[in-house]
C-alpha cells in the first residue's frame, strides 16, 4: 500500500515539473503572418462616369409686381457618378444659360438667379468605406460652379447628389414680362483619368 501511494506522488510531481521546464525554454510566443488580396481594374469599365443629372421645373406661377423667390415643384433625377476604383479624384460642375423666352415668349428674364442649396450626398452602397465627395451651395450662372468634389483617393464607388425641391430656388426681380422661360444647364465631370470631360 505504501509503495502504491509513493508511486502516485512521484508521478504527480513529474507532471507538474514538465510544463515549467517547457515554459522556461519557449521564447517564441508570437508569430506574424499576412492575408493578401489583389483587386484588379475592370478594363471594360474603368473610367469615372457622370451617369445622370437633374432637371428642375418651377411650374406655372402668377407674375408678381414684386421681387419673389420661387421653389422648384419638381426635381427629376440626381447627379450620379460612378468611380469603379480610380484614385485620381474627380469633380462635377454646372453652368447655366440665361432664362430665355420659349414659344410665344420673347426676350429673357432680367436678373433671374437659380440657386442650388443643401444638396445631400449619399453612396449607393451604405457600407461604402471611401470618403464621401463634398458638395457646395451654388448660384448657377455662365461660369462653372463646383457642386461635387472628391480629392485623391476619395469618392470611390457610386454616389448620388440629391436636391430636395424646397432647396432649389429661382429668384426673379420685379419688372419681368409674363411668359415661359428656360435655362439650359450643363453638368460637367472633370479630373477624369482619361483627361477628358463628360457632360450631361
N, C-alpha and C positions, 0 to 999 in steps of 0.2 A: 504494500500500500504506500509506503513512504517513497519507494523508488518511482512509482507512477506519478505521485504528486510532484516530485523533483523534476521529472521529465517534462511535465506540463509547464512548470515555471520557467525552465530553460528555454523552451520553445517560444513562450511569450516574450521573453527578454530578447531573443534573436530577432523576432518580427518587429519589435519596437525599435531596435537599433538600426535596421536596414534603411528605412526612409530618411533618417537623419544623415546617414553617410551619403545617400544619393543627393540630397539637397545641398550638402556641402560641396559636392563636386560639380553640380549642374549650374553653370553661369549663363547659359543661353536661354533666357526667359521670354524673348520676343523674336518674332520673325516678321519680316516685311515682304509683301508680295504686291502685285498690281492686278487691276482689272482694266481691260482695254477694249475700245471700240473705235472704228473708223467710220465717219459719216461722209459719204461721197456726194458730190454735187450731181443732181439730176441734169444731165446735159441737154435733155429735151425740154426742160422747163427751168432755166437757170436765171432768167432776168427778173428784176423787180418790175412790177407792172401796176399801172393805175387802171383798176377794173371798172369802177363806176364813179359817178359824180352826181350831185343833186341838182334838181331844178326847183325853183321857188315860184309859187303862184299867190298873188295878193288878192285875187278875186275882184269883184266889182264893188266899188266904193263911191259914195257921193263926193263930188268935187267940192271941198270946203273953201270958204273965203279966208280961212286962217291956216297957218302952217300946221302940219299934222304928221305924226309918225304912225305908220300902218304896220300891223303884224301880218306875217305870212299866214295864209289859210291852209296851204298845202306845201309840204316838203316831200318831194319824190326822190327816193333813193338816198344813199350815203356816199361820202368819199370812202372808197375801199381800195386798199393797197395790199398786194401780195409780195412778200420778200421770201423766196424759197431757201434762204440760207446765206445770203451775201452779207459781208460785214462792213461794206464801204460807207453806209449811211445813205439817207435819201431825204427828199422834201417834196411837198406839194404846195403849189402857189395858185392863186386865182387872179384873173384880171376881168374887168367888165367894161363893156362899151357904154356910151351914153344911152339913156332910155329914149329911144326914138319912136315916133308915132308909127303905127301899123294900120293897114286897111285904109279907112277914110280919114285917119288922123295924120296931120302933117306936123312937122317940127319935132321938138324934143322937150322932155320935162326939164325945166330950168331948176338947177340947184338940187336935184334929187341925190340922195345918198343911201346906198344899200349897206347895211351893217350885219355882220355875222358874229354873234356873241355866244359865249358859253357852250361851245361845241364839246361833245363828250367822246373821248377816245376809248375804245374797248377792243381787246383781242377776240378773234373768233373762237379761239380755244381758251377757256378761262384759266387753264393750268399753264399757259404760256409763261416761261421763265424769263423772257427777254424784257429789257427796259422799254416801257411804253414810249411811243413818239409823243412829243409835246405839241400843244396847239395854242393858237393865238386868236384873240378877238381882232377882227379886221374891218375896215371900211373899204369896200370894193371900189376900185377905180381903174384907170387905164395902166397903172403901174402894178407889177407883180407883188402880191401880198402873200406872205407865207402863212398857211393855215395848218400845216403839219411839218414837223421836223424830227428826224431820227439821226442821232450822231453815230459815229463809228462804233460798230458792234451793237447798236440799238435797233429796235423795230424789226426784229427778225420774226417772220411768221405772217399771219393775216390780220389786218387791222381795219377797223371802221371808225370814221369820224361822223358823228350824228348830230344834226341840228334840230332841236325842237322848233316848231313853228313860232312859238312865242318869242324865241330868241333870234329870229330873223326879222329885221326891221327895215322899212323903207321910209325915209324922211322926205317929205315933199313940201316945199315952202309955198306960201300963198302966191297967187298970181299966175297959176298954170291953167292952161286950157283943158277942158274935159276931152277925154279920148282914151284910146288904148295904146299903151307904150310897152316896149320890150327892150331889155338889155341882154346882150349876148355875153355869156360867161365862158371863159376859157380856163380850164383846170390843167395844170402842167406838173408832171413828175420830173424832178431834177435829181442830179447826182446819181443817176443810174450807172451800173458798172460798165455798160456799153458806151457811156459817154454821150448818149442821145437822150432826148426828152420825148415823153409821150403825152398827148393831150386828149382831153375829153370835153 
